């Protein structure tokens, strides 16, 4: 489909009605004023437009924003939808730390990266990752409710993700003992076929949990460790931890005093 031009007009309502009576045409109301409307149309009208736009079928990221009306959400073609049920597990996308993590994913996940999310909560990060990667994606959490809700949310989004109630230490133990098999409680089949180091490990946790788990996390990733959940008061503590484990900061983002990092060796 070829590009086409759209004209933005500020037009008197009476004139608009007269033009529509002469020859009906399609338009979108952008703004209503007392006696005039600002409209968008591809038709050339007998008044000077206030703006002209060349529209391409390949939308850029800034040409249209998602629009919500009641229970409906209209999204542009570039957007990646994620359907999350509101439940007891953390991770609805409203918290700054989750938003920071999501912001990192598109820049650091490649098509065939294997991914482990530690503390998967609702499953929002593994689901987002799976929509970017065609490789193996796994989520773990020590909370049984989180695993159940993650599985439900993965089904809602029609993605194939492996969730397990486990800790990073248990995953590492399996890596060191590849003969150890894991079965789902409700399925009599081999479950965790990926045993080894992941390309990317995600962890949206609190500083005191990173203090306990970092020694395991650093042994589970090959390319990047992407983390968030760090409040401004814990920055000094976390930076010292990065230094102690010889981790380099590739990228750092901040949102309302919450921080996220992309780390590597």
C-alpha positions as CSV (number, residue, x, y, z in Angstrom):
1,X,0.0,0.0,0.0
2,X,1.3,3.4,-1.0
3,X,1.7,6.4,1.4
4,X,-1.1,8.9,1.4
5,X,-1.6,12.5,2.6
6,X,-3.9,13.5,5.5
7,X,-5.0,17.1,6.0
8,X,-5.8,18.6,9.4
9,X,-8.5,21.4,9.3
10,X,-10.0,23.8,11.8
11,X,-13.4,24.1,10.2
12,X,-16.7,25.9,11.1
13,X,-19.4,23.3,11.9
14,X,-21.8,25.0,9.5
15,X,-19.4,24.8,6.6
16,X,-18.6,21.2,7.4
17,X,-22.3,20.3,7.2
18,X,-22.7,22.1,3.9
19,X,-19.7,20.3,2.4
20,X,-21.0,16.9,3.7
21,X,-24.4,17.6,2.0
22,X,-22.6,18.3,-1.3
23,X,-20.4,15.2,-1.2
24,X,-20.1,12.9,1.9
25,X,-16.5,12.1,2.9
26,X,-14.8,10.4,5.8
27,X,-13.1,12.3,8.6
28,X,-12.0,12.0,12.2
29,X,-12.8,14.6,14.9
30,X,-9.6,15.5,16.7
31,X,-11.0,18.3,18.9
32,X,-14.3,20.0,19.4
33,X,-14.4,23.8,20.1
34,X,-17.5,26.0,20.5
35,X,-18.3,26.7,16.8
36,X,-15.5,24.8,15.1
37,X,-14.0,21.3,15.0
38,X,-10.5,20.2,14.2
39,X,-10.8,17.3,11.9
40,X,-8.5,14.9,10.0
41,X,-9.4,13.8,6.4
42,X,-7.7,12.7,3.2
43,X,-10.1,15.0,1.2
44,X,-8.9,18.4,0.0
45,X,-11.4,21.0,1.3
46,X,-11.9,24.6,0.1
47,X,-10.0,26.0,3.1
48,X,-6.4,26.1,4.1
49,X,-5.3,23.1,6.3
50,X,-3.5,23.9,9.5
51,X,-1.3,20.8,9.0
52,X,-0.5,18.1,6.4
53,X,0.8,14.6,7.2
54,X,2.2,11.9,5.0
55,X,0.9,8.6,6.3
56,X,2.8,5.4,5.6
57,X,1.3,1.9,6.2
58,X,4.5,1.2,8.3
59,X,3.7,3.2,11.4
60,X,6.5,4.6,13.4
61,X,6.5,4.3,17.2
62,X,5.4,7.9,17.7
63,X,2.5,8.3,15.2
64,X,-0.3,6.8,17.3
65,X,-0.6,5.9,21.0
66,X,-2.8,3.1,22.4
67,X,-6.4,4.3,23.1
68,X,-8.6,2.9,25.8
69,X,-12.4,3.4,25.9
70,X,-14.2,1.5,28.6
71,X,-13.2,-2.2,28.2
72,X,-11.7,-1.7,24.8
73,X,-8.1,-1.0,24.0
74,X,-7.1,0.1,20.5
75,X,-3.4,-0.5,19.8
76,X,-1.2,0.4,16.9
77,X,0.4,-2.4,14.8
78,X,3.9,-2.0,16.3
79,X,2.6,-2.6,19.9
80,X,2.9,-6.0,21.5
81,X,-0.2,-6.8,23.6
82,X,0.1,-8.6,26.9
83,X,-3.1,-9.8,28.7
84,X,-2.6,-10.0,32.5
85,X,-5.2,-11.2,34.9
86,X,-5.4,-9.1,38.1
87,X,-4.5,-11.6,40.8
88,X,-2.5,-12.1,44.0
89,X,1.0,-12.3,42.3
90,X,3.1,-9.3,41.7
91,X,3.5,-7.9,38.2
92,X,0.5,-6.1,36.7
93,X,2.7,-3.6,34.8
94,X,1.7,-0.7,37.0
95,X,4.8,-0.6,39.2
96,X,7.8,1.4,38.1
97,X,10.2,-1.6,38.5
98,X,8.1,-3.7,36.1
99,X,8.0,-0.9,33.6
100,X,11.8,-0.5,33.8
101,X,12.2,-4.2,33.1
102,X,9.8,-4.1,30.1
103,X,11.7,-1.1,28.8
104,X,14.9,-3.1,28.7
105,X,13.6,-6.2,27.0
106,X,13.2,-5.0,23.4
107,X,16.8,-3.6,23.3
108,X,18.5,-6.6,24.9
109,X,16.6,-9.7,23.9
110,X,17.4,-11.2,20.5
111,X,15.4,-13.7,18.5
112,X,17.0,-16.9,19.7
113,X,18.0,-15.9,23.3
114,X,17.1,-18.4,26.1
115,X,15.7,-16.6,29.1
116,X,15.1,-17.3,32.8
117,X,13.0,-15.0,34.9
118,X,13.7,-15.3,38.7
119,X,10.7,-14.3,40.8
120,X,8.2,-14.4,37.9
121,X,5.2,-13.2,39.9
122,X,2.3,-12.9,37.4
123,X,4.5,-14.1,34.5
124,X,4.4,-10.7,32.8
125,X,8.2,-10.6,32.1
126,X,8.4,-14.2,30.7
127,X,5.4,-13.5,28.5
128,X,6.9,-10.3,27.2
129,X,10.2,-12.1,26.6
130,X,8.5,-14.9,24.7
131,X,6.9,-12.4,22.4
132,X,10.4,-11.3,21.5
133,X,12.3,-14.6,21.6
134,X,11.7,-17.8,19.7
135,X,13.8,-19.7,22.1
136,X,13.3,-21.3,25.6
137,X,11.7,-19.1,28.2
138,X,11.3,-20.2,31.8
139,X,9.9,-18.5,34.9
140,X,10.6,-19.5,38.5
141,X,9.2,-18.4,41.8
142,X,9.1,-19.7,45.3
143,X,5.4,-18.9,45.6
144,X,3.0,-21.6,44.5
145,X,0.3,-19.0,43.8
146,X,2.6,-17.0,41.5
147,X,3.4,-20.1,39.4
148,X,-0.3,-20.9,39.1
149,X,-1.2,-17.4,38.0
150,X,1.8,-17.3,35.6
151,X,0.6,-20.4,33.9
152,X,-2.9,-18.9,33.5
153,X,-1.5,-15.7,32.1
154,X,0.7,-17.6,29.6
155,X,-2.4,-19.4,28.4
156,X,-4.3,-16.1,28.1
157,X,-1.4,-14.9,25.8
158,X,-1.1,-18.1,23.9
159,X,2.7,-18.5,24.6
160,X,4.7,-21.6,25.4
161,X,6.6,-20.9,28.7
162,X,7.8,-23.2,31.4
163,X,7.0,-22.2,35.0
164,X,8.3,-24.0,38.1
165,X,8.2,-23.4,41.8
166,X,12.0,-23.3,42.4
167,X,14.8,-21.0,43.6
168,X,17.9,-20.0,41.7
169,X,20.0,-22.3,43.9
170,X,17.8,-25.3,42.8
171,X,18.2,-24.4,39.1
172,X,21.9,-24.2,39.6
173,X,22.0,-27.6,41.3
174,X,20.2,-29.1,38.3
175,X,22.7,-27.4,35.9
176,X,25.5,-29.1,37.8
177,X,23.7,-32.4,37.8
178,X,22.2,-32.7,34.3
179,X,20.9,-36.2,35.0
180,X,18.3,-34.8,37.4
181,X,14.9,-34.7,35.7
182,X,12.0,-32.5,36.7
183,X,8.4,-33.4,36.2
184,X,5.3,-31.3,36.5
185,X,3.0,-32.5,39.3
186,X,0.1,-32.8,36.9
187,X,1.9,-34.2,33.9
188,X,3.8,-37.4,33.5
189,X,6.4,-36.1,31.0
190,X,9.9,-34.7,31.1
191,X,9.5,-31.0,31.9
192,X,12.7,-29.0,32.0
193,X,14.5,-29.9,28.8
194,X,16.8,-26.8,29.0
195,X,19.6,-27.5,31.5
196,X,22.5,-25.1,31.4
197,X,23.3,-21.4,31.4
198,X,20.7,-19.0,30.0
199,X,21.6,-16.2,27.6
200,X,19.6,-13.7,29.7
201,X,18.5,-13.8,33.3
202,X,15.8,-11.4,34.5
203,X,15.2,-10.5,38.2
204,X,12.8,-7.9,39.5
205,X,13.5,-8.3,43.2
206,X,14.3,-6.2,46.3
207,X,17.8,-5.3,47.4
208,X,17.9,-7.7,50.4
209,X,16.9,-10.6,48.1
210,X,19.6,-9.7,45.6
211,X,22.0,-9.8,48.6
212,X,21.0,-13.5,49.1
213,X,20.6,-14.6,45.5
214,X,23.3,-12.7,43.5
215,X,25.9,-15.5,44.0
216,X,23.5,-17.8,42.2
217,X,22.2,-15.4,39.6
218,X,25.7,-14.6,38.2
219,X,26.3,-18.3,37.5
220,X,23.1,-18.6,35.4
221,X,23.5,-16.1,32.6
222,X,25.8,-15.9,29.6
223,X,25.0,-12.5,28.1
224,X,23.0,-10.2,30.3
225,X,21.6,-10.0,33.8
226,X,18.7,-7.6,33.7
227,X,17.4,-6.4,37.1
228,X,15.1,-3.9,38.8
229,X,13.3,-3.4,42.1
230,X,16.1,-1.1,43.4
231,X,14.9,1.9,45.3
232,X,17.1,5.0,45.5
233,X,18.1,4.3,49.1
234,X,19.7,1.0,48.0
235,X,21.8,2.3,45.1
236,X,25.1,2.6,47.0
237,X,24.6,-0.9,48.4
238,X,23.8,-2.4,45.0
239,X,26.7,-0.6,43.3
240,X,29.1,-2.1,45.8
241,X,27.6,-5.6,45.1
242,X,28.1,-5.1,41.4
243,X,31.7,-4.3,42.0
244,X,32.2,-7.3,44.4
245,X,30.9,-9.6,41.7
246,X,32.8,-7.9,38.9
247,X,29.6,-6.9,37.1
248,X,29.6,-4.0,34.6
249,X,26.6,-1.7,34.1
250,X,25.7,-1.6,30.4
251,X,22.6,0.5,31.0
252,X,20.9,2.1,33.9
253,X,17.4,3.6,33.9
254,X,15.4,5.4,36.6
255,X,11.7,6.0,37.1
256,X,10.2,7.8,40.2
257,X,13.2,6.9,42.4
258,X,13.2,3.2,41.3
259,X,16.2,1.9,39.3
260,X,16.9,-0.9,36.8
261,X,20.1,-2.2,35.4
262,X,21.5,-4.3,32.5
263,X,24.6,-6.0,33.7
264,X,27.3,-8.1,32.2
265,X,30.8,-9.4,33.0
